[in-house]
């Protein structure tokens, strides 16, 4: 039963990804045109990708970093608490 649920979940994810990638993705937009034309001048970065990542998306990146830090800290806390006590812990 558990295996069937795993296969069904994988199939749903695969169908979702296929449909998402097959959709119509516009290549032209006003935001894209602005960033291509002014990105290097607005941010001072030489590389356009770097200017987008650090200039326009800096706060988004900072937020993602904070969320990742909190998630890793939570996992470390839970893993540390779930370890059974050893003889060394009992002696102290």
C-alpha positions in Angstrom: 0.0 0.0 0.0 2.8 2.4 0.9 4.6 1.7 -2.3 1.4 2.4 -4.3 1.1 5.8 -2.6 4.7 6.7 -3.4 4.2 5.7 -7.1 1.0 7.8 -7.3 2.7 10.8 -5.7 5.6 10.5 -8.1 3.2 10.3 -11.0 1.3 13.4 -9.9 4.6 15.4 -9.5 5.8 14.2 -13.0 2.5 15.2 -14.7 2.6 18.6 -12.9 6.2 19.2 -14.1 5.5 18.1 -17.7 2.4 20.4 -17.9 4.3 23.3 -16.3 7.2 23.0 -18.7 4.9 22.5 -21.7 3.0 25.8 -21.1 3.4 29.0 -23.1 6.2 31.0 -21.6 6.5 34.5 -23.0 10.0 35.6 -23.9 9.2 39.3 -24.1 7.9 41.5 -21.2 8.3 45.1 -20.1 10.2 44.1 -16.9 12.6 41.9 -18.9 13.3 44.7 -21.3 13.9 47.2 -18.5 16.3 44.9 -16.7 18.3 44.1 -19.9 18.5 47.8 -20.8 19.2 49.2 -17.3 20.4 46.4 -15.1 24.1 47.0 -15.2 23.7 50.8 -14.8 21.2 50.5 -11.9 23.2 48.1 -9.9 26.8 48.8 -10.8 27.5 45.1 -11.5 29.4 44.1 -14.6 27.6 40.9 -15.1 23.8 41.1 -15.9 23.0 37.9 -14.0 24.9 39.2 -10.9 23.0 42.5 -11.1 19.7 40.7 -11.1 20.6 38.3 -8.3 22.3 40.8 -6.0 20.7 44.1 -7.1 17.0 43.4 -7.8 16.5 40.2 -5.8 18.8 40.9 -2.8 15.9 41.0 -0.2 14.4 37.9 -1.7 17.7 36.1 -1.4 18.2 37.3 2.1 14.7 36.0 3.1 15.4 32.6 1.5 18.7 32.4 3.4 17.0 33.1 6.7 14.3 30.5 6.0 17.1 27.9 5.2 19.0 28.8 8.4 15.9 28.3 10.5 15.1 25.0 8.8 18.6 23.7 9.3 18.6 24.8 12.9 15.3 23.1 13.6 16.5 19.8 12.0 19.7 19.9 14.0 17.7 20.6 17.2 15.4 17.7 16.5 18.2 15.3 15.6 20.2 16.2 18.7 17.2 15.5 20.9 16.3 12.2 19.3 19.6 10.5 20.0 19.4 7.9 22.8 21.6 8.6 25.8 25.0 7.0 25.8 26.9 5.7 28.8 28.9 8.9 28.7 25.7 10.9 29.2 24.6 8.7 32.1 27.9 9.1 34.0 27.6 12.9 34.0 
